[in-house]
Amino acid sequence: MNESELEIWGRREFDLGGYSYDDIKQSGFYIVARVWKDDNPDAAEAEKDKFVKKFFKGYGNRPSLKKGNPSTTIPDPLVSKLVSIRIYNEFGEQEITKMHRASMASENLIGALLEEYIAVNVVGKGWASCWGTTIKATDFVSIRGERLQIKNKTNTENSSSNKIRAGTNIDVWHRFDAKTGRTYWQELNEKIGQGCNLSEDKFKKFAISAIKNNPDMLNLDGV
């Protein structure tokens, strides 16, 4: 099924009356919907409506548009105490706590921006983001039914991620090797195909532009 046929199928299969043509196309909805329907062949209308709402809620809350949530966790004061002993006379404990929490918030945001950067660049190339976590354990799917998890760093992989991929066709891609500093954009470009030209420099420019346009995506209120 090509993208034109997929669109005809999708409009027949799902009620999309509340969503604009641009949002439907730019989100890659039809590709994700086809995979979701394959996973849920007997889904009732109510289940299909729930899927549609969840998908477009996720698309509408992509990081470049939303306001980040403030941190709700209480920092462990011992962390700052130990660091302040090691770098005494440079920063006080309060400054160390703020920098640590801001760094953690920024690292979490990078992962979300990474997925959005990929999403906006693979639409029209037979791939789409599973906005709203609508496909289990999968971040991106292709028109051919391929499934892909996106990891920002090699050390963000955990045992549960490994287990959930076992016996499935879910592949995984890491942007950054935490041991060597190498990035793996070329491998992703080859997987996407169709002249895909993602790169570390382009991702950095995307992320910097996104936060300049929407500073509230990095919420430091709780820092």
N, C-alpha and C positions, 0 to 999 in steps of 0.2 A: 504494500500500500504506500503510494507516494504522498507527499504533503497535501496536495490538492484533494486526493481521495480521502485522506485522513480528516481534513476539514469537513467534508461532506458528511462523513460518518459521525464525527463529533457533534455536529449541529443536530443531527438526527437523534443521537443517543442521549444528549444532555440538554437541560434547560439552561441556556446562557443569556436569557433575556435581560438580566440585570447588569451585564458587563459589556464594556465597550469593545468594538472590533479591535482597536489598537492594543488594549490590555490582553485580549485573548491571544492575539498574534505574538506580541512581544514577550509574553510570559511563557510561550511554548506549550500552552495548555493541552493541545490535541495530542502531542506526543506522550505526555505524562498520562493523560486520560486513557489512551490505548493500553498502556502497560497496567494501569490500575484496573481496567475492565478485564484484562486477561487474568489478573490476580483475583478478581471478584466477579466471575462470569454470571452469577445468579443474583447480583445486587438488585435490591428493590429500588424504586424511585426515590424513596426517602434517603437511602444510603448514597445514591448518586448525588442527590442535592447536598448532602452533608460533605461529600468529597469536594464538590465544586466550591462550596463556601470556604472550606478549610484551605483549599489551594489558593484562592484569590485573596483570602485574608493574609496568608503568608506572603504572597506577592506584594500586597499593599503595605506590608510591614517590613519590607526589605530595608537593610541598614541605612542606605542613603536617604531614606525618607523618614524613618522613625526616630523618636527620642529614646535614648538608652535608659535603662533602669538603674537607679542608684544602688550602690552596694548595701546589702542588708546584714552582712556578716560582721562580727566584732573581731578586730585584729588581735592577734596574740602579742601582747607587749614584750614578751621575751624575745621575739624575732628582732625587733628594733633595738633592744638592749644589747643583744649579741653583736649585731652589725655595728652599733655605735662604739662598742669596745674596740672592734677591729679597725674602724676608720675614725677614731676619735679626733676631735678638733676640726673635722670637716663638716659633719652634719649632726644635728641633734636628733634625738629619738623621734620626735614628732615629725620632723622633715623626712626621716627615713621611712616612717610608717606611710606617709602620704605618697612618697615616690614609689614604694613597693605596691601599694594598692592601685595607684594610677597605672603602673606598668602592667599589672595583672588585668585591669579593665581593658587596656589597649590591646593586649595580646588576644583576649577573647573577641574583641571587635575585629581584629585582623582576619580571624577565621571566617566570620560572617561576610566581611567585605570580599574575601577571596572567592567565596561561592557566588557573590553577586557579580564580580568582575568576569568570572568564567561564564555565568549565565547570559550576560548581555552580549557576549562575544560568540557564543555558540548557537544562538537562535538563528535559524535559517541554514544551519549546517547539519540538521538532522539530530540535534541534541537539545535537551531542555532540563531546567532545574525542577526538582520535585518540591516546589514551594509548599510551605506549611507541613513539611515532613509527611507528605501524603503517600509515599511509597516506603515501606518498611526497610530500614537500614540502608537506604539509598539516597544519594544526593542528586544524581543526574541519571537520566535514561536517554536512550537513543531510539530513533524511529525503527531500528532493527531489533529493539528489545534488550540491548545491552544495558547493564547497570553499573554505576560507578559511585564509590565513596570518595570524598575529598577530605584529605587531612593536611592541615597546615604544616606540621612537622612530623618527622619520623618518630619522635618520642611522645607524640600524642596518641599513638595507637595503644589500645589496651586489650586485655585478654577477651573481654566480652565482644569487642569488634571482630576479633579473629574468629571466635566461635560462631558468631551470627552469620559470617560469610561461608562457613564450612558447608560444603554440599550445594552451594548456590552458584549462580553465574555473576555474582557481584565482584567487580574488580575494585582495586584501591589505588589511589594516586596520592603521593606526598609532594607538597611544594618544596619543602626545605629539609635538607639532611642535617639533623641536629649535631652530628659528629663532625661532618666535613664542611658544612656551609654551602654545599652544592645545591642547586635548584634543578627541578626536573620538568621544566616547561616543554622541552623538545619532545619528551615522551608523551605528554598530554596532547601536544599538537598532532603527533602522529596518530594517536588514538582517535581524536576528533576527525582528522582528515579535512578535505575540502579547502585546503589552503589556510587552515587555522594558524594564526601567528601570535599566540599569547606569549608574553615574556615577563621577566621580573621587573624590568624598567617600566613597562606599560602598567603592570599591576601597581607598582609604587605610585605612579602618577595618578592612577584611578583612585587609590586610597586617599592620597593627599588631597586631591580635588574634592572627593566626597566629604571629607571632614571639614574642609574649608567652607563648602556649601551648606553643610548641616553640622555645626559644631556640637549640637545637643546629642548627636548619636553616641558621643563618648561622655557619659554622665559621670561627673566627678563629685556630685553632691555628697555622697557618702564617704568621700576620701578624707 
